[in-house]
């Protein structure tokens, strides 16, 4: 993934949904780091909201990081937001990194539609979630077997960054050093990074 030909798609990270998924705060934390990294490195970003009239808006700390309005949808796949795929095609986007919820429904169906449209698709496994852990695990395996590349937030951030020694690397490195919600530092670990 390179910033010039990649887009980040935040899928349905709405408060009402996040309140019922496994590890909601950690998903928000990783999605936020991806959005911050995308902004630092000028990676295109977009957000979808599933039936916002009933499920509400995108979680505020994530919504404030995306300049463009959310793409509202009733279909599970963001493929229903055809204008988004067309815009990316016009901008020569070849790769799309997905994050958000739920892994086995909206994320997976979007991944399959993106693959069908000819995109290389990536999913940040630690920035997706479901109500039941088995649904997430099976969905990740199913997507991978279909050709989706499974990655992590930190791996994606450094892949976008490409090299050390730049001002952007310093900012990305700071994102990588952040502690997840509820975690205590491992003695000596962060000092060596």
N, C-alpha and C positions, 0 to 999 in steps of 0.2 A: 504494500500500500504506500502510495506517495500522496502528499497533500494535493498535488496538481490534478490527479485523476481519481480521487476518492471522495466519497460523501459519507457523512455520519447521519444515520437515521435513528432518532429516538422514537420508539413506538409506545404509545399509550401509557406513559408514566404519569397516570392520573392518581390523585390522592386516594380516591375511593377504592381503586384497584390496589394501590400500594399498601393500603392498610390490611389487606387480607392475604398478601403473598408472603411466602417464606423469605426471611431476611430482607424485608423492605428497606430498612435504613442503609444496608450495605449496597443494595442495588442503586439507590439514589446517590450514594457517595461515589460509586464507580461511574454512573452515568454523568454525574457532575464533573468528575475528573476528565472524562472523555470530551465533554463539551468545552471545558477550559482548555484542554490540549488542542482541540480543533480550532478554537479561537486564536490561540497562540500561533498556530502553524497555518492558519488560513485554509483549513479544510472546510468544505461546504457542509452545512448542517440543515436538517429539517426535522420537524416533529409532527407526529400524527396524534389525534385524539379519537378514541372510540366512543361514539355516541355521547358527546360532551353534555348534551341536554340532561342526560340521566347520570352520567359518571363524573361530571365535573371537568375542570380544566387540568392541564399539566401541573405537576407539583411545582410550587412557586420558585424554589431555588434552582430548578432546571429551566423553567419557562423564561426566567429573566436572562438567561444566557443565550437565547435564540432570538435573533432579530426578526425573522420572518414569522408571520402568523402560522398557527397550527393548521394542518390539513385535517379537517373533520371527516370522519368516515363511519359508515354503518357496517360495511363489509369488514371481515377480519383482516384481510390482506391490505396493505398500503398500495397494492396494485390498483385498487379502486381509485386512488388519487392519480389518475393517468397523467395529469399535467405535471406532476412531480417527476415521473420517469421521463417524460418528454423533455423537460427542462434539463435534466441531467444529461440526456443523450446529446442535446444541443451544446452543452458545456463540455463534452467529451469525457464525462465521468465513466469510468470502466469498472470501478470497484465500489461496493457499498458495505460499510460496517454497520451492523444492527445492534441496538441495545434496547432494553425496555421490557415490557411485559405483555402478555404472558408468553413464555417461551414456546409452549406447545400449541398455541392458537395463533395469535396475531404475528408474533415473530416468525414462527415456522412458515405460515402461509405466505407472508411477505417474502421470506427467503426463497421459497419455491417459485413465486412469481418473478422475482428478480433473476433467478437462474434461467427461467424460461425466456426472459427478455434479453438474455445474453450478458448479464453482468457477472462479475466475479463477486461472490458474496462471502462476507466474514461475519461471525457472531462473537461478540465479547461475552463469553460464558459467565463471567463473574458480574456482568452488568445486565443480566436477564434473570427472570424468576417466574415462579408459579406458586399456586396455593399448595400443591403437593409436590414434594421433591422428586418423586418418581416421574411425574409428567415432564419436569425440566430435563432430567437425565435421559429419558427416552427420546425426547424431542431433539436434544443435542446430538445424540447418536444417529437419529433418523436424518437430520439435516446434513451431518458429516457424510453419511453414506450416499447422499444425493449430490455431493460435490461442494458443500459449504465448508469453508475453512473456519474451524473453531479456534479462537484465540482468547487472550485475556486483555483487560484494560491496560495494564502496564506494558505488555508486549506491543499492543497497538500504538500506544503513545510513543514508544521508542522507535518503532518501525516508521511512523510518520516523521519523526525527528531526523532520522537517518545518520546523524553524526554528532559527536561531542565537540566541545570547544566553541559553541555558538551561544549567543544570548538566549535563543529559544531552547537549547539543550538545558541551560541552567533552570529555566522555568519548568520544563518537562520533568527534570530531575526532582525539583521541589514537589511536584504533584505525586511522583512516585514514592517519595519519602513520607507522605502523609499517612497517618495511622487511620485504619478503618474505625468506624464507630464502635466503641466498646472495647477496643484492643489496647493493651498496655505495650509499651515498647519492649523489644527484646534487647537485653543488655548488650551493648557493643555493636549491634546489628546496624542501626541507622548511622552511627558514627563512621562506619567504613564505606558507606555509599557515596 
